[in-house]
Amino acid sequence: MAERDETLGQSSFFALVSRMKYIERWALMRSTHPENLSEHSLEVAVIAHALATIANVRYGRSLDAGKAALVGLFHDASEIITGDMPTPVKYANGQILGAYKDVEARAERRLLDELPPDLAPAYRELFFPTADGDDAAQEGDAYLRGLVKAADKISALIKCLDEAHVGNAEFASAQATTQAAVDELAARYPEVNDFVRQFLPPYGKTLDELL
C-alpha cells in the first residue's frame, strides 16, 4: 500500500458539489414546495438507475446502472456555477441554446479543474464521454445517457404532477409540455414506457395509500 502523502493539497470540488442544495429550480414558477438542485439530482439518479436496470433485466441490454446513477447525480452540476436558466429562456432560440451549452461545458470544465489530477479522469468521463472503446461500447454509453436525459424529464413531470395534486395551476402549461416530451421518450425507449406505466401512477399518493 502506498504511503499517505502528507503534502496533499486541498480541493474544493466536493464543497462545490455540496452547494447544489442552494440552487433553486423552477425560478419563474410559484411552487408550493420549492425544489433545489440536490433534490432533483437525487431523483434523476434513482430513476436513471431504474431505467438502466429495466433495460438490462427486461430488454437484454448490458448497461452499467451504477454509472447511470452517477451521470444522473452530476447531470446538472454546471448549475452550481451558472444557476438554473429557466427553460423558456434556454430554448427561446437556437442561438441562446448554443451559447448556454457552451457556458454549461465551460462550467463543467471549471468544476473538474478543482479535482486533484489523479482523480480528475475518473470524474471527467461522467461529464464528457470519451470516444474510447468499440462501436458497441459507444452505442451502449449513448443509450445510457439517453436514459439519463429521460430520467431528467420524468423527474420534471413528477414535480409538475406534485404541484397539480395540491391544486397549484401554475404548472399546468409546464405539465402539458413535459408530458408530451415524456410520451415521445416512452415511444422511443421501452424502459421509459415501462417506468411510466408501472411506477409513475403512484406518485402523489399519501403514505397511507402507498403502503
FIPALO-729613 format. One record per residue (C-alpha): residue number from 1; residue in three letters; x, y, z negated. Coordinates in Angstrom, 2 decimals. Layout:
// FIPALO-729613
+-----+-----+---------+---------+---------+
:   k :   r :    east :   north :      up :
+-----+-----+---------+---------+---------+
: NUM : Ala :       X :       Y :       Z :
...
+-----+-----+---------+---------+---------+
END
This chain:
// FIPALO-729613
+-----+-----+---------+---------+---------+
:   k :   r :    east :   north :      up :
+-----+-----+---------+---------+---------+
:   1 : Met :    0.00 :    0.00 :    0.00 :
:   2 : Ala :    1.37 :    3.42 :    0.93 :
:   3 : Glu :    2.32 :    5.70 :   -1.93 :
:   4 : Arg :   -0.09 :    8.50 :   -2.64 :
:   5 : Asp :    1.10 :   11.77 :   -1.13 :
:   6 : Glu :    1.02 :   14.37 :   -3.89 :
:   7 : Thr :    1.51 :   17.15 :   -1.31 :
:   8 : Leu :   -1.81 :   16.63 :    0.46 :
:   9 : Gly :   -3.26 :   19.97 :    1.42 :
:  10 : Gln :   -6.82 :   20.96 :    0.65 :
:  11 : Ser :   -9.53 :   20.52 :    3.29 :
:  12 : Ser :  -12.82 :   22.41 :    3.42 :
:  13 : Phe :  -14.62 :   20.04 :    5.83 :
:  14 : Phe :  -16.88 :   18.32 :    3.29 :
:  15 : Ala :  -17.50 :   21.52 :    1.36 :
:  16 : Leu :  -18.74 :   22.98 :    4.64 :
:  17 : Val :  -20.90 :   19.91 :    5.34 :
:  18 : Ser :  -22.46 :   20.28 :    1.90 :
:  19 : Arg :  -23.76 :   23.69 :    2.98 :
:  20 : Met :  -26.36 :   22.00 :    5.20 :
:  21 : Lys :  -28.73 :   22.42 :    2.29 :
:  22 : Tyr :  -28.61 :   26.20 :    2.73 :
:  23 : Ile :  -29.66 :   26.19 :    6.41 :
:  24 : Glu :  -33.41 :   26.61 :    6.68 :
:  25 : Arg :  -35.21 :   25.15 :    9.70 :
:  26 : Trp :  -38.33 :   26.47 :   11.41 :
:  27 : Ala :  -37.27 :   30.03 :   10.56 :
:  28 : Leu :  -40.04 :   31.65 :   12.62 :
:  29 : Met :  -42.78 :   29.48 :   11.15 :
:  30 : Arg :  -44.76 :   29.77 :    7.93 :
:  31 : Ser :  -44.17 :   26.44 :    6.19 :
:  32 : Thr :  -45.97 :   25.10 :    3.16 :
:  33 : His :  -42.77 :   23.23 :    2.32 :
:  34 : Pro :  -39.53 :   24.75 :    3.66 :
:  35 : Glu :  -37.24 :   22.19 :    5.26 :
:  36 : Asn :  -33.46 :   22.53 :    5.14 :
:  37 : Leu :  -30.89 :   21.02 :    7.48 :
:  38 : Ser :  -29.72 :   18.49 :    4.90 :
:  39 : Glu :  -33.23 :   17.05 :    4.56 :
:  40 : His :  -33.70 :   16.94 :    8.32 :
:  41 : Ser :  -30.34 :   15.29 :    8.96 :
:  42 : Leu :  -31.02 :   12.54 :    6.44 :
:  43 : Glu :  -34.37 :   11.80 :    8.05 :
:  44 : Val :  -32.83 :   11.73 :   11.54 :
:  45 : Ala :  -30.12 :    9.35 :   10.29 :
:  46 : Val :  -32.68 :    6.97 :    8.78 :
:  47 : Ile :  -34.83 :    6.97 :   11.93 :
:  48 : Ala :  -31.82 :    6.64 :   14.26 :
:  49 : His :  -30.63 :    3.62 :   12.27 :
:  50 : Ala :  -34.12 :    2.13 :   12.53 :
:  51 : Leu :  -34.29 :    2.70 :   16.29 :
:  52 : Ala :  -30.89 :    1.07 :   16.84 :
:  53 : Thr :  -31.90 :   -1.86 :   14.64 :
:  54 : Ile :  -35.14 :   -2.32 :   16.59 :
:  55 : Ala :  -33.10 :   -2.21 :   19.80 :
:  56 : Asn :  -30.83 :   -4.99 :   18.55 :
:  57 : Val :  -33.46 :   -7.23 :   16.96 :
:  58 : Arg :  -36.28 :   -6.89 :   19.46 :
:  59 : Tyr :  -34.64 :   -5.89 :   22.74 :
:  60 : Gly :  -31.34 :   -7.75 :   22.77 :
:  61 : Arg :  -29.02 :   -4.78 :   22.58 :
:  62 : Ser :  -25.75 :   -4.65 :   20.65 :
:  63 : Leu :  -25.78 :   -1.13 :   19.24 :
:  64 : Asp :  -23.88 :   -0.01 :   16.15 :
:  65 : Ala :  -26.76 :    1.01 :   13.89 :
:  66 : Gly :  -24.35 :    2.42 :   11.32 :
:  67 : Lys :  -22.83 :    4.68 :   13.94 :
:  68 : Ala :  -26.31 :    5.78 :   15.00 :
:  69 : Ala :  -26.98 :    6.83 :   11.41 :
:  70 : Leu :  -23.69 :    8.76 :   11.22 :
:  71 : Val :  -24.28 :   10.54 :   14.53 :
:  72 : Gly :  -27.72 :   11.44 :   13.17 :
:  73 : Leu :  -26.25 :   12.81 :    9.96 :
:  74 : Phe :  -23.90 :   15.12 :   11.84 :
:  75 : His :  -26.05 :   15.88 :   14.89 :
:  76 : Asp :  -26.81 :   19.46 :   13.82 :
:  77 : Ala :  -23.66 :   20.12 :   11.78 :
:  78 : Ser :  -22.76 :   23.05 :   14.03 :
:  79 : Glu :  -25.68 :   24.95 :   12.47 :
:  80 : Ile :  -23.64 :   25.26 :    9.27 :
:  81 : Ile :  -21.78 :   27.94 :   11.21 :
:  82 : Thr :  -24.34 :   29.11 :   13.77 :
:  83 : Gly :  -27.55 :   28.80 :   11.78 :
:  84 : Asp :  -30.69 :   27.27 :   13.29 :
:  85 : Met :  -31.65 :   29.01 :   16.52 :
:  86 : Pro :  -35.44 :   28.87 :   16.97 :
:  87 : Thr :  -36.50 :   26.53 :   19.77 :
:  88 : Pro :  -38.47 :   29.18 :   21.75 :
:  89 : Val :  -35.33 :   31.32 :   21.89 :
:  90 : Lys :  -32.91 :   28.47 :   22.62 :
:  91 : Tyr :  -34.95 :   27.19 :   25.55 :
:  92 : Ala :  -36.13 :   30.56 :   26.87 :
:  93 : Asn :  -34.00 :   30.11 :   29.98 :
:  94 : Gly :  -31.06 :   28.10 :   31.24 :
:  95 : Gln :  -28.57 :   30.91 :   30.67 :
:  96 : Ile :  -29.39 :   31.19 :   26.97 :
:  97 : Leu :  -29.36 :   27.41 :   26.55 :
:  98 : Gly :  -26.00 :   27.11 :   28.30 :
:  99 : Ala :  -24.50 :   29.85 :   26.15 :
: 100 : Tyr :  -25.87 :   28.25 :   23.00 :
: 101 : Lys :  -24.46 :   24.83 :   23.95 :
: 102 : Asp :  -21.05 :   26.47 :   24.32 :
: 103 : Val :  -21.35 :   28.16 :   20.92 :
: 104 : Glu :  -22.51 :   24.87 :   19.41 :
: 105 : Ala :  -19.47 :   23.00 :   20.79 :
: 106 : Arg :  -17.12 :   25.71 :   19.54 :
: 107 : Ala :  -18.69 :   25.48 :   16.08 :
: 108 : Glu :  -18.28 :   21.69 :   16.06 :
: 109 : Arg :  -14.61 :   22.02 :   17.00 :
: 110 : Arg :  -14.17 :   24.62 :   14.26 :
: 111 : Leu :  -15.57 :   22.19 :   11.71 :
: 112 : Leu :  -13.31 :   19.39 :   12.94 :
: 113 : Asp :  -10.31 :   21.70 :   12.64 :
: 114 : Glu :  -10.90 :   21.70 :    8.88 :
: 115 : Leu :  -10.16 :   17.97 :    8.66 :
: 116 : Pro :   -6.67 :   16.59 :    7.98 :
: 117 : Pro :   -5.02 :   15.49 :   11.24 :
: 118 : Asp :   -5.03 :   11.81 :   10.25 :
: 119 : Leu :   -8.80 :   11.78 :    9.61 :
: 120 : Ala :   -9.96 :   14.08 :   12.40 :
: 121 : Pro :  -10.06 :   11.45 :   15.19 :
: 122 : Ala :  -12.50 :    9.26 :   13.23 :
: 123 : Tyr :  -14.96 :   12.15 :   12.97 :
: 124 : Arg :  -14.30 :   13.74 :   16.35 :
: 125 : Glu :  -15.84 :   10.76 :   18.13 :
: 126 : Leu :  -19.12 :   11.37 :   16.28 :
: 127 : Phe :  -19.30 :   14.87 :   17.75 :
: 128 : Phe :  -17.62 :   14.36 :   21.11 :
: 129 : Pro :  -17.95 :   10.87 :   22.64 :
: 130 : Thr :  -14.82 :    9.67 :   24.41 :
: 131 : Ala :  -14.58 :    8.03 :   27.80 :
: 132 : Asp :  -12.71 :    5.07 :   26.32 :
: 133 : Gly :  -13.95 :    1.53 :   26.87 :
: 134 : Asp :  -15.53 :   -0.24 :   29.80 :
: 135 : Asp :  -18.72 :    0.81 :   31.57 :
: 136 : Ala :  -20.89 :   -1.36 :   29.34 :
: 137 : Ala :  -19.46 :    0.23 :   26.18 :
: 138 : Gln :  -20.00 :    3.74 :   27.54 :
: 139 : Glu :  -23.53 :    2.87 :   28.61 :
: 140 : Gly :  -24.26 :    1.48 :   25.15 :
: 141 : Asp :  -22.93 :    4.63 :   23.48 :
: 142 : Ala :  -25.01 :    6.82 :   25.78 :
: 143 : Tyr :  -28.11 :    4.77 :   24.93 :
: 144 : Leu :  -27.34 :    5.04 :   21.21 :
: 145 : Arg :  -27.02 :    8.81 :   21.44 :
: 146 : Gly :  -30.29 :    8.91 :   23.37 :
: 147 : Leu :  -31.95 :    7.17 :   20.45 :
: 148 : Val :  -30.45 :    9.72 :   18.04 :
: 149 : Lys :  -31.98 :   12.52 :   20.12 :
: 150 : Ala :  -35.28 :   10.66 :   19.99 :
: 151 : Ala :  -34.96 :   10.38 :   16.21 :
: 152 : Asp :  -34.47 :   14.16 :   16.10 :
: 153 : Lys :  -37.74 :   14.68 :   17.98 :
: 154 : Ile :  -39.58 :   12.17 :   15.79 :
: 155 : Ser :  -38.36 :   13.99 :   12.68 :
: 156 : Ala :  -39.65 :   17.27 :   14.11 :
: 157 : Leu :  -43.01 :   15.64 :   14.83 :
: 158 : Ile :  -43.17 :   14.33 :   11.26 :
: 159 : Lys :  -42.67 :   17.88 :    9.98 :
: 160 : Cys :  -45.50 :   19.11 :   12.20 :
: 161 : Leu :  -47.77 :   16.30 :   11.00 :
: 162 : Asp :  -46.93 :   17.05 :    7.37 :
: 163 : Glu :  -47.95 :   20.66 :    7.85 :
: 164 : Ala :  -51.15 :   19.66 :    9.67 :
: 165 : His :  -52.11 :   17.27 :    6.86 :
: 166 : Val :  -52.16 :   20.16 :    4.38 :
: 167 : Gly :  -54.20 :   22.36 :    6.70 :
: 168 : Asn :  -51.43 :   24.63 :    8.00 :
: 169 : Ala :  -52.40 :   25.61 :   11.55 :
: 170 : Glu :  -49.09 :   27.44 :   12.06 :
: 171 : Phe :  -47.52 :   24.28 :   13.51 :
: 172 : Ala :  -50.36 :   23.35 :   15.89 :
: 173 : Ser :  -48.59 :   24.52 :   19.04 :
: 174 : Ala :  -45.27 :   23.01 :   17.94 :
: 175 : Gln :  -47.04 :   19.74 :   17.19 :
: 176 : Ala :  -48.57 :   19.56 :   20.67 :
: 177 : Thr :  -45.23 :   20.29 :   22.36 :
: 178 : Thr :  -43.29 :   17.88 :   20.16 :
: 179 : Gln :  -45.91 :   15.15 :   20.53 :
: 180 : Ala :  -45.61 :   15.40 :   24.30 :
: 181 : Ala :  -41.83 :   15.09 :   24.05 :
: 182 : Val :  -42.10 :   12.04 :   21.78 :
: 183 : Asp :  -44.66 :   10.45 :   24.11 :
: 184 : Glu :  -42.22 :   10.89 :   27.00 :
: 185 : Leu :  -39.42 :    9.32 :   24.95 :
: 186 : Ala :  -41.70 :    6.42 :   23.95 :
: 187 : Ala :  -42.30 :    5.72 :   27.64 :
: 188 : Arg :  -38.54 :    5.68 :   28.23 :
: 189 : Tyr :  -37.35 :    3.82 :   25.14 :
: 190 : Pro :  -39.27 :    0.76 :   23.88 :
: 191 : Glu :  -37.67 :    1.25 :   20.46 :
: 192 : Val :  -39.26 :    4.68 :   20.17 :
: 193 : Asn :  -42.62 :    3.27 :   21.24 :
: 194 : Asp :  -42.36 :    0.58 :   18.55 :
: 195 : Phe :  -41.47 :    3.12 :   15.86 :
: 196 : Val :  -44.26 :    5.49 :   16.84 :
: 197 : Arg :  -46.86 :    2.71 :   16.85 :
: 198 : Gln :  -45.70 :    0.80 :   13.77 :
: 199 : Phe :  -44.08 :    3.30 :   11.42 :
: 200 : Leu :  -45.36 :    6.78 :   12.26 :
: 201 : Pro :  -49.07 :    6.40 :   11.31 :
: 202 : Pro :  -48.47 :    6.08 :    7.54 :
: 203 : Tyr :  -46.64 :    9.42 :    7.37 :
: 204 : Gly :  -48.69 :   11.98 :    5.48 :
: 205 : Lys :  -50.45 :    9.47 :    3.25 :
: 206 : Thr :  -50.26 :    9.74 :   -0.53 :
: 207 : Leu :  -48.01 :    7.47 :   -2.58 :
: 208 : Asp :  -51.03 :    5.52 :   -3.82 :
: 209 : Glu :  -52.17 :    4.98 :   -0.22 :
: 210 : Leu :  -48.69 :    3.89 :    0.89 :
: 211 : Leu :  -48.29 :    1.37 :   -1.92 :
+-----+-----+---------+---------+---------+
END
